[in-house]
Amino acid sequence: MDDLYNYIDKGGIIFSILLFFSAVGITLIIYKFFEITFFIDFNFKSFEDLLDKSHNIDDFKKSIEGTSDSKKKILLLEIVEILKTNESKSVKEEQTEVLLQKNFIKSQRFLPTLEIIAQVSPLIGLLGTVIGMINSFNELELGGSLVDPSILAGGIWTALLTTAMGLIVAIPALISHYFFEKRLSTLVHISNTFITRLLGKT
């Protein structure tokens, strides 16, 4: 804890901002991990066995109605009702696509914030670097040949500290953002494949 206070004292306001971004980033990463892993409405993988055992869409509807209530089940029943209409195949595909897209957009909440943290943190760290170097050269100019090396080192310390902190915040945020985007895209692809198979049962 003393080391943290020392870093905050040396890094100044720039380090404090990056520390705040770090806390927000970690919170969002944990939240999105659990949301995408357990609470995404359009992850129909658990219904694939029921689809395989169903002879037609009515059989499948009865099967999922007997499962425990969940948002996935409700969304899937909405899709089933769309596929059971007398509309053309293209209209059904368009309506289900709109429904999935709506849920996909909802599942992307907070990802733009994570992306902003990943992009801005290195720039804030770089700003701290520039400020630290300006302070160092300012002390060098004022002191001339009598400048205290410890004062000069303090500015360099601030510069290196904020640069490192900016990268420490940005790297996990960037990797997590890419991972979550990829995972959501994969789930959408799996869901589209599932719906295509479901359409074949009509």
N, C-alpha and C positions, 0 to 999 in steps of 0.2 A: 504493500500500500504506500509506503514511503517513496518507493521508486516511482510510482504513478504520480504522486504529488510533485516529485522532482521533475518528471517529464512535462507535466502541465505547466510548472513554473518556467522551465526552460523553453518549451514550445510556444507558450503564450496563447493568444486567442486562436491562432491557426490550429494548434494542436487540440485545443478544446473543441473546435468545430469538427475536426476529423474524428475525435472521440465520440461526439454526438452522432455523426454519420455511421460510425462503427456500431454503436448500440442499435440504431434504427435498422441498419443492414442485417445484423445478426437476428433481430426480432423478425424481420420480414422473411429471411431465409428459413427459419424454423417454422414460421406460420405457413409459408407456401409449401414446404416439404410435407407437412401433415395434411394440408388441404388437398394437394395433388395426389398424395398416396392413398388417402382414405375417404375424401369427401367430394370428389369430382362426380357430377351428376351423369355425365355421358360415358363413363367407363363401364361398358356392358359385358366385360369379360366374364363376370360371374354368371351371366345368363346363357353362355354359349352351350353348356350341356343341355339346358332346357330346350334350346333351339334345335339342337341335333336330334332330340327325342320327339319333337313335335312333327306331325304329319302336315299340318297346315297352320295358318296364322291364328285360327280360332283355338286350336289345341295349345298353341304357345301362349295365347292370352290367358287361358284358364290356368296354365302352369304358373305364370308369373303372378297372377292374382292370389295364388296360394302362398306366395313367399312373404317374408316380413316386409312391413311398410318401409319405404325409403324414397328419397328423392329420385334415385335411379329408376326405381319401379314406376313412379308417377310419370317421369319423363318418357319411359319406354311405352307405357300405356297410351300416352298422347300420340306417340309415333305409330303405334299399332292402329289407333283409330284413324289416323291420316291414311295409312296404307290400306285400310279396309273400305275406304270411300270408292265411289265409282269414277273418280277422276282418272285422267290418263297417267301413264307411268311417269312422264316427264313432270307433270304437275305435282305428283306425289313426291318425287325426288326433290323438287324445288322447295316444297313445303317442309320436308324433313331437314333439308339443308339449312333453311332459315332458322328452324328450331335449334339445331345443333350449333349454328353460328352464334345465336343469342347466348347459349350456355358457354360457348368457347370464349366469347368476349367477357362474360362475367367472371370466368375462371382466370382471366389475365389481370385482374385487379392487383394493384401494388407492384406488378412487374415493371411498369415504366419508372416507378420510384427507385426500384433496385437498379435499373439501367442508368438512371441519372446519377445515383451514388457511385456506380462503377466508372462513369465518365468524368464526373466532376472532382472526385477525391484526388486523383493525381494532379489535377490543375491547382487545387487548393494547396496540396503539398509543395508544388513548384512555386506557388506564391510565397509560401513560408521560406523556401530556399532563397528566393530573391531577396526577401526582407532581411533574412539572416546575413546574407552576403553584403547587402547595403549597410547594415549596422557594423559589420566587421570593417569594411573599407572606410566608413565614416570615422570609426575609432582610430583607424590607422592614420587618417588624414589629420585628425585633431591632435594625436599624440606625437606624430612625427617619428623620430628615431627613439623616443622615450616611451612608445606605446607598450602597455602591459600585455604580454602574450596571452594571459588568461582571459582578458577582455576580448581579444581577437578570437581566441578559441571558442568563447561563448557564442559568438555570432555564427561561427561555422557549425558548432554543435546544434544550434537551432535549425540551421539550414538542412543538415543531414537528418535530424530527427523528424522534421515535418515531411521531408521527401519519403523517408521510410514509412512513416505512418500513412501517408497518402496511398502508397502501394499496398500496404497491409490491408487497408480498408477496401481498395478497389478490386484487388485480385479475387477474393472470395465472392464479392458481389457480381463480378463479371462472369465467373465460372458458374455460379448458381443461376444467374439469369439465362445463360445459354442452356444449361441443363433443364430448367423448368420450361423454357420455350420448346425445346426438343421433345420433352416428355408430353407436353400438351399436344403438339403436332402429331406425335405417334398415337395418342389416344383418339384424336379426331379421325385419323386414318383407320384405326381399328374399328371405331364406331361406324364409319361409313361402310366398311366391309361387312360389318354385322347387319346393318340396315339393308344392304344389297341382298344378302342372304335371306333376310326376313321378307323382303319384297318378293323373292322367288317362292315363298310359301303361300302367297295370295292366289 
